[in-house]
Amino acid sequence: MRFRAADEMELDNAILDKAAVLIEALPYIQRFNRKIIVVKYGGSAMTDESIQQKVIQDVVLLKLVGFKPIIVHGGGKEISKWVSKVGMEPRFVNGLRVTDEDTMEIAEMVLNKVNKKLVSMVHSLGVKAVGVSGKDGMMLNVEKKYSNGEDIGYVGEIKSVNPKILFDLLEKDFLPIVCPIGYDDEFHSYNINADDAACAIASAVNAEKLAFLTDVEGIYRDFSDKNSLISELTTDEMEELLAGGGINGGMLPKIQNCVAAIQNGVSRVHIMDGRIPHCLLLEIFTNKGIGTAIIDKKGEKFYHE
């Protein structure tokens, strides 16, 4: 009689654990198959090469299991680095980059460089990607954005989105990767806040999900209490939280964008810490998730007990 070694039993348990993870993901894969998900990629997750690779792996996996992902990326830290390299001083007003003509030229160059790097990373994993800016196909039409009445240069406020090029790419089985540059009515180029671009694009394509990879874990009832992370809340609950002053600083405009996206037809918005390896898969394919999901007050909850 042969008895099984302890390490063999541990191996079996590890295999069963992997199977359990796949089974847990099944209802989410079924529910969101062939649905569009917009991923806003920026912040510190873009500056760490190993995290960057994991983010792209996550998006590719979403594509391969039947989602229709669109990446909208930023590149603010990289732009600041190159602005400094040429001897200029990066300037911000109320969190918005002051963008003169020279800075605009640098921003567009850097964002296109970042864009093509992401395209290359997706290709290396066997999925077809196409990098575009908001200028391609007249996708993002903008007007000059002011910061509390102050002129901050070539910073754009989105007036309209023409999503045709995105639908065409998705139909041909490409993964679109968008950098946030747009035209005004006179065809001047404008830099656009990537959060604004992601929300506008998600609304225009009627995305099932909009996922924000940020530098925070999600939304807290009390930011000083890390045990108060909210896994899921409705837009009504979000409005109450905003009215109570529980959210301020850089998160405030992001949250306002999220609520507006849901009001404009996006079914569900996820906010998560992009610095956590494979955060996208953990948030979308597991019961509890790791970030915060915002849904419409009539939205269907997907937390499976």
C-alpha positions as CSV (number, residue, x, y, z in Angstrom):
1,M,0.0,0.0,0.0
2,R,1.4,3.4,-0.9
3,F,0.6,6.5,1.2
4,R,0.5,9.9,-0.5
5,A,3.2,12.2,0.6
6,A,2.2,15.5,2.3
7,D,3.7,17.5,-0.5
8,E,1.5,15.7,-3.0
9,M,-1.5,16.6,-1.0
10,E,-0.4,20.2,-0.8
11,L,0.0,20.2,-4.5
12,D,-3.6,18.9,-4.9
13,N,-4.9,21.6,-2.7
14,A,-3.0,24.3,-4.7
15,I,-4.6,22.9,-7.9
16,L,-8.1,22.9,-6.3
17,D,-7.5,26.5,-5.1
18,K,-6.7,27.5,-8.7
19,A,-9.9,25.8,-9.9
20,A,-12.0,27.6,-7.3
21,V,-10.6,30.9,-8.5
22,L,-11.6,30.1,-12.1
23,I,-15.1,29.0,-11.0
24,E,-15.5,32.2,-9.0
25,A,-14.7,34.2,-12.1
26,L,-17.2,32.3,-14.3
27,P,-20.4,34.3,-13.6
28,Y,-18.5,37.5,-14.2
29,I,-17.1,36.2,-17.5
30,Q,-20.7,35.1,-18.5
31,R,-22.3,38.4,-17.5
32,F,-19.8,40.7,-19.3
33,N,-19.0,38.6,-22.3
34,R,-18.8,40.8,-25.5
35,K,-19.4,43.9,-23.4
36,I,-17.2,47.0,-23.6
37,I,-15.0,47.9,-20.7
38,V,-13.0,51.2,-20.7
39,V,-9.8,51.1,-18.6
40,K,-8.3,54.4,-17.6
41,Y,-4.6,53.7,-17.0
42,G,-2.4,56.3,-15.3
43,G,-0.7,57.4,-12.1
44,S,2.1,55.4,-10.4
45,A,1.1,52.2,-12.2
46,M,2.5,53.7,-15.4
47,T,6.0,54.4,-13.9
48,D,6.7,50.9,-12.6
49,E,7.8,48.5,-15.4
50,S,6.7,45.3,-13.6
51,I,3.3,46.7,-12.7
52,Q,2.9,48.1,-16.2
53,Q,3.4,44.6,-17.5
54,K,0.8,43.1,-15.2
55,V,-1.8,45.8,-16.1
56,I,-1.4,44.9,-19.8
57,Q,-1.6,41.2,-19.0
58,D,-4.9,41.9,-17.2
59,V,-6.3,43.8,-20.1
60,V,-5.2,41.2,-22.6
61,L,-6.8,38.4,-20.5
62,L,-10.1,40.4,-20.4
63,K,-9.9,40.5,-24.2
64,L,-9.2,36.8,-24.6
65,V,-12.1,35.8,-22.3
66,G,-14.6,37.8,-24.4
67,F,-14.6,41.4,-23.1
68,K,-14.1,44.3,-25.5
69,P,-11.5,46.5,-23.6
70,I,-10.5,50.0,-24.6
71,I,-7.5,51.6,-22.8
72,V,-7.4,55.4,-22.2
73,H,-4.0,56.3,-20.8
74,G,-2.4,59.4,-19.3
75,G,1.3,60.2,-19.0
76,G,1.5,63.3,-16.8
77,K,4.6,62.2,-14.9
78,E,6.4,61.4,-18.1
79,I,5.4,64.7,-19.6
80,S,6.7,66.6,-16.5
81,K,10.0,64.7,-16.9
82,W,10.5,65.7,-20.5
83,V,9.4,69.3,-19.8
84,S,12.1,69.5,-17.2
85,K,14.6,67.9,-19.5
86,V,14.3,70.7,-22.0
87,G,14.9,73.3,-19.3
88,M,11.2,74.3,-18.7
89,E,9.4,74.4,-15.4
90,P,6.2,72.3,-15.1
91,R,3.4,74.5,-13.8
92,F,0.0,73.6,-12.5
93,V,-3.1,75.6,-11.5
94,N,-5.7,73.8,-9.4
95,G,-4.2,70.5,-10.4
96,L,-4.3,71.3,-14.2
97,R,-1.1,71.5,-16.2
98,V,-0.5,75.0,-17.7
99,T,0.1,74.1,-21.3
100,D,1.7,76.7,-23.6
101,E,2.5,75.9,-27.2
102,D,5.9,74.4,-26.4
103,T,4.5,72.3,-23.6
104,M,1.7,71.1,-25.9
105,E,4.2,69.9,-28.4
106,I,6.1,68.0,-25.7
107,A,2.9,66.5,-24.3
108,E,1.7,65.2,-27.7
109,M,5.2,63.7,-28.4
110,V,5.4,62.0,-25.0
111,L,1.8,60.7,-25.0
112,N,2.3,59.2,-28.5
113,K,5.5,57.6,-27.3
114,V,3.7,56.1,-24.3
115,N,0.9,55.0,-26.6
116,K,3.1,53.0,-28.9
117,K,4.9,51.4,-26.0
118,L,1.6,50.1,-24.7
119,V,0.6,48.9,-28.2
120,S,3.9,47.0,-28.4
121,M,3.3,45.3,-25.0
122,V,-0.1,44.1,-26.1
123,H,1.3,42.8,-29.3
124,S,3.9,40.9,-27.4
125,L,1.1,39.0,-25.7
126,G,-0.5,37.9,-28.9
127,V,-3.4,40.4,-29.2
128,K,-3.8,43.0,-31.9
129,A,-3.8,46.6,-30.7
130,V,-4.1,49.9,-32.4
131,G,-2.9,53.2,-30.8
132,V,-4.9,56.3,-31.6
133,S,-5.2,59.8,-30.2
134,G,-8.4,61.7,-29.8
135,K,-7.5,63.6,-33.1
136,D,-7.8,60.4,-35.1
137,G,-11.2,60.1,-36.8
138,M,-12.2,63.4,-35.1
139,M,-12.9,61.4,-32.0
140,L,-12.5,64.1,-29.3
141,N,-13.8,67.6,-30.1
142,V,-12.8,70.1,-27.4
143,E,-13.0,73.8,-26.4
144,K,-10.5,75.7,-24.2
145,K,-10.7,74.8,-20.6
146,Y,-10.3,77.4,-17.9
147,S,-9.4,76.9,-14.3
148,N,-11.6,79.2,-12.2
149,G,-11.6,81.7,-15.0
150,E,-7.8,81.5,-15.6
151,D,-6.4,80.8,-19.0
152,I,-4.1,77.7,-18.7
153,G,-3.3,77.4,-22.4
154,Y,-3.9,74.3,-24.6
155,V,-6.0,72.3,-22.1
156,G,-9.2,71.0,-23.6
157,E,-12.7,70.5,-22.3
158,I,-14.5,67.8,-24.2
159,K,-17.5,69.0,-26.2
160,S,-18.3,65.8,-28.0
161,V,-17.1,62.3,-28.8
162,N,-17.3,60.6,-32.1
163,P,-16.8,56.9,-31.2
164,K,-16.9,55.5,-34.8
165,I,-13.2,54.7,-35.0
166,L,-13.4,52.8,-31.7
167,F,-16.4,50.8,-32.8
168,D,-14.7,50.0,-36.1
169,L,-11.6,48.8,-34.3
170,L,-13.6,46.7,-31.8
171,E,-15.5,45.1,-34.7
172,K,-12.3,44.1,-36.4
173,D,-11.1,42.5,-33.1
174,F,-8.5,45.2,-32.3
175,L,-7.8,46.5,-28.8
176,P,-7.9,50.3,-29.1
177,I,-5.4,52.3,-27.0
178,V,-6.3,56.0,-26.8
179,C,-4.1,59.0,-25.8
180,P,-6.0,62.1,-24.6
181,I,-5.3,64.7,-27.3
182,G,-8.1,66.4,-29.1
183,Y,-8.9,69.1,-31.7
184,D,-10.9,72.3,-31.2
185,D,-13.2,73.6,-34.0
186,E,-10.2,75.4,-35.6
187,F,-8.1,72.1,-35.5
188,H,-5.7,73.3,-32.8
189,S,-4.4,70.5,-30.6
190,Y,-5.3,70.3,-26.9
191,N,-4.1,68.2,-24.1
192,I,-7.1,66.6,-22.2
193,N,-7.2,65.3,-18.7
194,A,-7.1,61.5,-19.0
195,D,-9.9,61.0,-16.5
196,D,-12.2,63.3,-18.4
197,A,-11.3,61.5,-21.7
198,A,-12.0,58.1,-20.2
199,C,-15.4,59.1,-18.8
200,A,-16.5,60.8,-22.0
201,I,-15.4,57.8,-24.1
202,A,-17.0,55.3,-21.8
203,S,-20.3,57.3,-22.1
204,A,-20.0,57.5,-25.9
205,V,-19.5,53.8,-26.4
206,N,-22.1,52.9,-23.7
207,A,-19.5,50.9,-21.8
208,E,-20.7,48.3,-19.4
209,K,-17.7,49.1,-17.1
210,L,-15.3,51.9,-16.6
211,A,-12.2,51.0,-14.5
212,F,-10.0,53.6,-13.0
213,L,-6.5,52.5,-12.0
214,T,-5.5,55.1,-9.4
215,D,-3.0,55.7,-6.6
216,V,-5.6,55.0,-3.9
217,E,-7.3,51.8,-2.8
218,G,-10.8,53.0,-3.5
219,I,-13.4,55.2,-1.7
220,Y,-13.4,55.3,2.1
221,R,-16.2,56.5,4.4
222,D,-13.4,58.0,6.5
223,F,-10.1,58.3,4.7
224,S,-8.2,58.2,8.0
225,D,-9.7,54.8,8.7
226,K,-8.3,52.2,6.3
227,N,-11.0,49.7,7.5
228,S,-13.8,51.9,6.1
229,L,-13.1,51.0,2.4
230,I,-16.5,50.8,0.6
231,S,-16.7,47.8,-1.8
232,E,-19.9,48.8,-3.5
233,L,-22.2,51.8,-3.5
234,T,-24.9,53.5,-5.6
235,T,-24.8,56.9,-7.2
236,D,-27.3,58.1,-4.6
237,E,-25.0,56.9,-1.8
238,M,-22.1,58.5,-3.6
239,E,-24.0,61.9,-3.7
240,E,-24.6,61.7,0.0
241,L,-20.9,61.0,0.6
242,L,-20.0,64.0,-1.5
243,A,-22.5,66.3,0.2
244,G,-21.1,65.3,3.6
245,G,-17.7,66.5,2.6
246,G,-16.1,63.1,3.0
247,I,-14.3,63.4,-0.3
248,N,-12.0,66.2,-1.3
249,G,-8.7,67.1,-3.0
250,G,-7.7,65.2,-6.1
251,M,-10.3,62.5,-5.7
252,L,-13.3,65.0,-5.9
253,P,-13.2,65.6,-9.6
254,K,-12.5,61.9,-10.3
255,I,-15.6,60.9,-8.3
256,Q,-17.7,63.6,-10.0
257,N,-16.6,62.2,-13.3
258,C,-17.6,58.7,-12.2
259,V,-21.1,59.8,-11.2
260,A,-21.5,61.7,-14.5
261,A,-20.4,58.6,-16.5
262,I,-23.1,56.5,-14.8
263,Q,-25.7,59.1,-15.4
264,N,-24.7,59.1,-19.0
265,G,-25.2,55.4,-19.5
266,V,-22.1,53.6,-18.1
267,S,-23.4,50.6,-16.1
268,R,-20.6,50.4,-13.5
269,V,-17.5,52.2,-12.5
270,H,-14.6,50.6,-10.6
271,I,-12.0,52.6,-8.7
272,M,-8.9,50.6,-7.6
273,D,-5.2,50.9,-6.7
274,G,-3.3,50.4,-9.9
275,R,-0.1,49.7,-7.9
276,I,-1.5,46.3,-6.8
277,P,-0.4,43.6,-9.2
278,H,-3.3,42.3,-11.3
279,C,-5.7,44.7,-9.5
280,L,-8.0,44.7,-12.5
281,L,-8.6,40.9,-12.4
282,L,-9.0,40.9,-8.7
283,E,-11.6,43.7,-8.8
284,I,-13.6,42.3,-11.7
285,F,-13.4,38.6,-11.4
286,T,-13.6,38.0,-7.6
287,N,-16.6,38.2,-5.3
288,K,-15.4,40.8,-2.9
289,G,-13.0,42.7,-5.2
290,I,-10.3,45.0,-3.9
291,G,-11.5,48.5,-4.8
292,T,-14.8,50.3,-4.9
293,A,-17.6,49.7,-7.5
294,I,-20.1,52.5,-8.1
295,I,-23.4,51.6,-9.7
296,D,-26.7,53.3,-10.6
297,K,-29.3,53.3,-7.8
298,K,-31.3,50.8,-9.9
299,G,-28.2,48.9,-10.9
300,E,-27.8,45.2,-10.4
301,K,-25.4,44.2,-7.7
302,F,-22.9,41.6,-8.7
303,Y,-21.5,40.7,-5.3
304,H,-22.1,36.9,-5.0
305,E,-22.3,35.7,-1.4
